[in-house]
Amino acid sequence: MAAIDGLPPLREVITTHGLAAKKSLGQNFLLDLNLTAKIARQAGDLSGCDVLEVGPGPGGLTRGLLSEGARKVLAIEKDSRCLPALAEIAAHYPGRLQVIEGDALEVDPLAHLTPPIRVAANLPYNVGTELLVRWLTPKDWPPFWESLTLMFQREVAERIVATPGSKAYGRLAILCAWRAEAHIAISLPPEAFTPPPKVSSAVVHLTALPEPRYPADPKVLERVVAQAFNQRRKMLRAALKGAAPDIEDRLLASGIKPTDRAETIGLEQFCALARNIAAG
């Protein structure tokens, strides 16, 4: 497709600005502007929202978000080579695109955004999970964002939406299910990207819940879940023996058999156990 907005096709942009994807930055570019617009639409009606985008690269998703009507896009880009291409997009959409050069793990975007805020990003593979965990574990809840529309490796996407009893079920699934509604919105084969990664990808859409599904102290819940899944093949009475001296009694009081394993335990039971342990 030539364009969605009168700007040059992305292949031309990449050639003009010498933007070969860098493996060290976890870059794999989506060049199909039909596809980037489709991903932007998964974020919902953007006309009244500011959108945070991490790792815009040559700006394919950026253009999708703007053409779909985002009030403003704040794009954080670590690769200075991409800045001229993004500047051309900013000129085409006056006052609607702000670009910050920097590392998304270090930049605080909130000074530049006005609620309601949504996050949409083809996340660099090397920081995607860390950013998601940060967005799901702020000091206060609800968070600054209404929704997250994020590209991950397919394996990570499956871990986000996994249910008890599946191989993919673990800490990430519990963290997401506790505070958000999550589903896989789009699946993408390697050949959709330049260069093609070795794995398939998927776009996950998460909507923030007004409050966590079940009451629990976040730090206690995280600690209990981490201990349980760090030794996921062990029975919980063994995996959690350091969590409390009377862990078997606490497991039973939370409706969990001490002989169960972490991958069979649902979110509600983990929250009950966290409350029990926090009570001392």
URGIMO-V497794 format. One record per residue. N is the residue number from 0. RES is the residue in one letter. PHI is phi in whole degrees, -180 to 180 (none if undefined). OMEGA is omega as a letter, one per 20 degrees, with the letter a starting at -180 (NA if undefined). D_FIRST is the distance of its C-alpha to the first C-alpha in whole Angstrom. Layout:
n=N res=RES phi=PHI omega=OMEGA d_first=D_FIRST
n=N res=RES phi=PHI omega=OMEGA d_first=D_FIRST
This chain:
n=0 res=M phi=none omega=a d_first=0
n=1 res=A phi=-68 omega=a d_first=4
n=2 res=A phi=-167 omega=r d_first=6
n=3 res=I phi=-112 omega=a d_first=8
n=4 res=D phi=-150 omega=a d_first=11
n=5 res=G phi=85 omega=r d_first=11
n=6 res=L phi=-85 omega=a d_first=11
n=7 res=P phi=-65 omega=r d_first=10
n=8 res=P phi=-59 omega=a d_first=7
n=9 res=L phi=-65 omega=r d_first=9
n=10 res=R phi=-59 omega=r d_first=10
n=11 res=E phi=-66 omega=r d_first=12
n=12 res=V phi=-61 omega=a d_first=13
n=13 res=I phi=-64 omega=r d_first=15
n=14 res=T phi=-66 omega=a d_first=16
n=15 res=T phi=-59 omega=a d_first=18
n=16 res=H phi=-102 omega=r d_first=20
n=17 res=G phi=61 omega=a d_first=21
n=18 res=L phi=-103 omega=r d_first=19
n=19 res=A phi=-59 omega=a d_first=20
n=20 res=A phi=-61 omega=r d_first=20
n=21 res=K phi=-102 omega=r d_first=24
n=22 res=K phi=-63 omega=a d_first=26
n=23 res=S phi=-63 omega=r d_first=29
n=24 res=L phi=-101 omega=r d_first=27
n=25 res=G phi=66 omega=a d_first=25
n=26 res=Q phi=-88 omega=r d_first=22
n=27 res=N phi=-142 omega=a d_first=19
n=28 res=F phi=-90 omega=r d_first=15
n=29 res=L phi=-93 omega=a d_first=12
n=30 res=L phi=-102 omega=a d_first=9
n=31 res=D phi=-83 omega=a d_first=7
n=32 res=L phi=-70 omega=r d_first=7
n=33 res=N phi=-62 omega=a d_first=7
n=34 res=L phi=-71 omega=r d_first=10
n=35 res=T phi=-66 omega=r d_first=11
n=36 res=A phi=-67 omega=r d_first=12
n=37 res=K phi=-64 omega=r d_first=13
n=38 res=I phi=-64 omega=r d_first=16
n=39 res=A phi=-58 omega=a d_first=16
n=40 res=R phi=-67 omega=r d_first=18
n=41 res=Q phi=-65 omega=r d_first=20
n=42 res=A phi=-78 omega=r d_first=22
n=43 res=G phi=89 omega=a d_first=23
n=44 res=D phi=-72 omega=a d_first=23
n=45 res=L phi=-99 omega=a d_first=23
n=46 res=S phi=-62 omega=a d_first=24
n=47 res=G phi=-109 omega=a d_first=28
n=48 res=C phi=-124 omega=r d_first=27
n=49 res=D phi=-90 omega=a d_first=27
n=50 res=V phi=-122 omega=r d_first=24
n=51 res=L phi=-95 omega=r d_first=25
n=52 res=E phi=-121 omega=r d_first=23
n=53 res=V phi=-110 omega=r d_first=24
n=54 res=G phi=69 omega=a d_first=22
n=55 res=P phi=-69 omega=a d_first=19
n=56 res=G phi=59 omega=a d_first=19
n=57 res=P phi=-76 omega=r d_first=16
n=58 res=G phi=101 omega=r d_first=15
n=59 res=G phi=-62 omega=r d_first=12
n=60 res=L phi=-70 omega=r d_first=14
n=61 res=T phi=-55 omega=r d_first=16
n=62 res=R phi=-65 omega=r d_first=13
n=63 res=G phi=-61 omega=a d_first=13
n=64 res=L phi=-64 omega=a d_first=17
n=65 res=L phi=-71 omega=a d_first=17
n=66 res=S phi=-69 omega=r d_first=15
n=67 res=E phi=-83 omega=r d_first=16
n=68 res=G phi=103 omega=r d_first=20
n=69 res=A phi=-53 omega=r d_first=21
n=70 res=R phi=-60 omega=r d_first=25
n=71 res=K phi=-154 omega=r d_first=25
n=72 res=V phi=-118 omega=r d_first=23
n=73 res=L phi=-105 omega=a d_first=25
n=74 res=A phi=-107 omega=r d_first=23
n=75 res=I phi=-106 omega=a d_first=26
n=76 res=E phi=-129 omega=a d_first=25
n=77 res=K phi=-83 omega=a d_first=27
n=78 res=D phi=-90 omega=a d_first=26
n=79 res=S phi=-62 omega=r d_first=26
n=80 res=R phi=-61 omega=a d_first=24
n=81 res=C phi=-83 omega=a d_first=21
n=82 res=L phi=-62 omega=r d_first=23
n=83 res=P phi=-62 omega=r d_first=22
n=84 res=A phi=-65 omega=r d_first=18
n=85 res=L phi=-70 omega=r d_first=19
n=86 res=A phi=-64 omega=r d_first=22
n=87 res=E phi=-65 omega=r d_first=19
n=88 res=I phi=-67 omega=r d_first=17
n=89 res=A phi=-60 omega=r d_first=21
n=90 res=A phi=-68 omega=a d_first=21
n=91 res=H phi=-76 omega=r d_first=19
n=92 res=Y phi=-122 omega=a d_first=20
n=93 res=P phi=-55 omega=r d_first=24
n=94 res=G phi=76 omega=a d_first=26
n=95 res=R phi=-114 omega=r d_first=24
n=96 res=L phi=-126 omega=r d_first=23
n=97 res=Q phi=-116 omega=a d_first=26
n=98 res=V phi=-114 omega=r d_first=25
n=99 res=I phi=-115 omega=r d_first=28
n=100 res=E phi=-84 omega=a d_first=29
n=101 res=G phi=167 omega=r d_first=31
n=102 res=D phi=-93 omega=a d_first=31
n=103 res=A phi=-61 omega=r d_first=30
n=104 res=L phi=-75 omega=a d_first=33
n=105 res=E phi=-117 omega=a d_first=35
n=106 res=V phi=-88 omega=r d_first=34
n=107 res=D phi=-95 omega=a d_first=35
n=108 res=P phi=-81 omega=a d_first=32
n=109 res=L phi=-68 omega=r d_first=34
n=110 res=A phi=-68 omega=a d_first=36
n=111 res=H phi=-109 omega=a d_first=32
n=112 res=L phi=-125 omega=r d_first=31
n=113 res=T phi=-118 omega=r d_first=33
n=114 res=P phi=-61 omega=i d_first=33
n=115 res=P phi=-72 omega=a d_first=32
n=116 res=I phi=-122 omega=r d_first=30
n=117 res=R phi=-123 omega=r d_first=27
n=118 res=V phi=-113 omega=r d_first=25
n=119 res=A phi=-140 omega=a d_first=22
n=120 res=A phi=-161 omega=r d_first=21
n=121 res=N phi=-89 omega=a d_first=19
n=122 res=L phi=-66 omega=r d_first=23
n=123 res=P phi=-57 omega=a d_first=24
n=124 res=Y phi=-58 omega=a d_first=26
n=125 res=N phi=-81 omega=r d_first=29
n=126 res=V phi=-129 omega=a d_first=30
n=127 res=G phi=-58 omega=a d_first=28
n=128 res=T phi=-66 omega=a d_first=31
n=129 res=E phi=-62 omega=r d_first=33
n=130 res=L phi=-64 omega=r d_first=31
n=131 res=L phi=-59 omega=a d_first=31
n=132 res=V phi=-61 omega=r d_first=35
n=133 res=R phi=-62 omega=a d_first=36
n=134 res=W phi=-68 omega=a d_first=34
n=135 res=L phi=-90 omega=a d_first=36
n=136 res=T phi=-127 omega=r d_first=39
n=137 res=P phi=-73 omega=r d_first=40
n=138 res=K phi=-63 omega=a d_first=43
n=139 res=D phi=-117 omega=r d_first=43
n=140 res=W phi=-131 omega=j d_first=41
n=141 res=P phi=-65 omega=a d_first=39
n=142 res=P phi=-84 omega=r d_first=37
n=143 res=F phi=-71 omega=a d_first=35
n=144 res=W phi=-103 omega=r d_first=32
n=145 res=E phi=-85 omega=a d_first=31
n=146 res=S phi=-151 omega=r d_first=29
n=147 res=L phi=-123 omega=r d_first=27
n=148 res=T phi=-121 omega=a d_first=23
n=149 res=L phi=-132 omega=r d_first=23
n=150 res=M phi=-91 omega=r d_first=21
n=151 res=F phi=-135 omega=r d_first=24
n=152 res=Q phi=-59 omega=a d_first=25
n=153 res=R phi=-54 omega=a d_first=25
n=154 res=E phi=-61 omega=r d_first=29
n=155 res=V phi=-69 omega=r d_first=29
n=156 res=A phi=-58 omega=r d_first=28
n=157 res=E phi=-68 omega=r d_first=30
n=158 res=R phi=-69 omega=a d_first=33
n=159 res=I phi=-68 omega=a d_first=32
n=160 res=V phi=-102 omega=a d_first=32
n=161 res=A phi=-65 omega=r d_first=35
n=162 res=T phi=-117 omega=a d_first=38
n=163 res=P phi=-53 omega=r d_first=42
n=164 res=G phi=96 omega=r d_first=43
n=165 res=S phi=-96 omega=a d_first=39
n=166 res=K phi=-63 omega=a d_first=39
n=167 res=A phi=-78 omega=a d_first=36
n=168 res=Y phi=-68 omega=r d_first=39
n=169 res=G phi=-174 omega=a d_first=40
n=170 res=R phi=-58 omega=a d_first=40
n=171 res=L phi=-65 omega=r d_first=37
n=172 res=A phi=-62 omega=a d_first=37
n=173 res=I phi=-67 omega=r d_first=40
n=174 res=L phi=-60 omega=a d_first=39
n=175 res=C phi=-69 omega=a d_first=35
n=176 res=A phi=-68 omega=a d_first=37
n=177 res=W phi=-67 omega=a d_first=40
n=178 res=R phi=-122 omega=a d_first=38
n=179 res=A phi=-149 omega=r d_first=35
n=180 res=E phi=-102 omega=a d_first=33
n=181 res=A phi=-130 omega=r d_first=31
n=182 res=H phi=-151 omega=r d_first=28
n=183 res=I phi=-82 omega=a d_first=25
n=184 res=A phi=-95 omega=a d_first=22
n=185 res=I phi=-144 omega=r d_first=19
n=186 res=S phi=-109 omega=a d_first=20
n=187 res=L phi=-131 omega=r d_first=18
n=188 res=P phi=-78 omega=r d_first=18
n=189 res=P phi=-55 omega=a d_first=19
n=190 res=E phi=-70 omega=r d_first=16
n=191 res=A phi=-73 omega=a d_first=13
n=192 res=F phi=-111 omega=r d_first=15
n=193 res=T phi=-128 omega=i d_first=15
n=194 res=P phi=-72 omega=r d_first=18
n=195 res=P phi=-67 omega=r d_first=19
n=196 res=P phi=-72 omega=a d_first=22
n=197 res=K phi=-79 omega=a d_first=25
n=198 res=V phi=-125 omega=r d_first=24
n=199 res=S phi=-77 omega=a d_first=22
n=200 res=S phi=-127 omega=r d_first=21
n=201 res=A phi=-153 omega=r d_first=22
n=202 res=V phi=-97 omega=r d_first=21
n=203 res=V phi=-110 omega=r d_first=25
n=204 res=H phi=-111 omega=r d_first=25
n=205 res=L phi=-120 omega=r d_first=29
n=206 res=T phi=-112 omega=a d_first=31
n=207 res=A phi=-68 omega=r d_first=34
n=208 res=L phi=-80 omega=a d_first=37
n=209 res=P phi=-61 omega=r d_first=40
n=210 res=E phi=-150 omega=a d_first=42
n=211 res=P phi=-56 omega=a d_first=42
n=212 res=R phi=-60 omega=a d_first=43
n=213 res=Y phi=-135 omega=r d_first=47
n=214 res=P phi=-68 omega=r d_first=49
n=215 res=A phi=-173 omega=r d_first=49
n=216 res=D phi=-74 omega=a d_first=50
n=217 res=P phi=-55 omega=a d_first=46
n=218 res=K phi=-68 omega=r d_first=48
n=219 res=V phi=-67 omega=r d_first=50
n=220 res=L phi=-60 omega=a d_first=48
n=221 res=E phi=-61 omega=a d_first=45
n=222 res=R phi=-65 omega=a d_first=49
n=223 res=V phi=-64 omega=a d_first=50
n=224 res=V phi=-65 omega=r d_first=46
n=225 res=A phi=-62 omega=r d_first=46
n=226 res=Q phi=-63 omega=a d_first=49
n=227 res=A phi=-65 omega=a d_first=49
n=228 res=F phi=-89 omega=r d_first=46
n=229 res=N phi=-66 omega=r d_first=47
n=230 res=Q phi=-130 omega=a d_first=49
n=231 res=R phi=-66 omega=r d_first=47
n=232 res=R phi=-83 omega=a d_first=49
n=233 res=K phi=-85 omega=r d_first=53
n=234 res=M phi=-64 omega=a d_first=54
n=235 res=L phi=-64 omega=r d_first=54
n=236 res=R phi=-64 omega=r d_first=57
n=237 res=A phi=-87 omega=a d_first=57
n=238 res=A phi=-64 omega=a d_first=54
n=239 res=L phi=-107 omega=a d_first=55
n=240 res=K phi=-61 omega=r d_first=58
n=241 res=G phi=-84 omega=a d_first=58
n=242 res=A phi=-75 omega=r d_first=56
n=243 res=A phi=-164 omega=a d_first=60
n=244 res=P phi=-63 omega=a d_first=63
n=245 res=D phi=-107 omega=a d_first=63
n=246 res=I phi=-60 omega=r d_first=60
n=247 res=E phi=-61 omega=r d_first=61
n=248 res=D phi=-64 omega=a d_first=63
n=249 res=R phi=-70 omega=r d_first=60
n=250 res=L phi=-61 omega=a d_first=57
n=251 res=L phi=-62 omega=r d_first=59
n=252 res=A phi=-66 omega=r d_first=60
n=253 res=S phi=-97 omega=r d_first=56
n=254 res=G phi=79 omega=a d_first=56
n=255 res=I phi=-119 omega=r d_first=55
n=256 res=K phi=-75 omega=r d_first=57
n=257 res=P phi=-60 omega=r d_first=58
n=258 res=T phi=-89 omega=r d_first=57
n=259 res=D phi=-69 omega=r d_first=53
n=260 res=R phi=-110 omega=a d_first=50
n=261 res=A phi=-54 omega=a d_first=48
n=262 res=E phi=-68 omega=r d_first=45
n=263 res=T phi=-100 omega=a d_first=47
n=264 res=I phi=-96 omega=a d_first=47
n=265 res=G phi=-81 omega=a d_first=45
n=266 res=L phi=-57 omega=a d_first=44
n=267 res=E phi=-60 omega=r d_first=47
n=268 res=Q phi=-69 omega=r d_first=50
n=269 res=F phi=-63 omega=r d_first=48
n=270 res=C phi=-66 omega=r d_first=49
n=271 res=A phi=-62 omega=r d_first=52
n=272 res=L phi=-67 omega=r d_first=53
n=273 res=A phi=-61 omega=r d_first=52
n=274 res=R phi=-64 omega=a d_first=54
n=275 res=N phi=-62 omega=a d_first=57
n=276 res=I phi=-69 omega=a d_first=57
n=277 res=A phi=-66 omega=a d_first=56
n=278 res=A phi=-70 omega=r d_first=59
n=279 res=G phi=81 omega=NA d_first=61
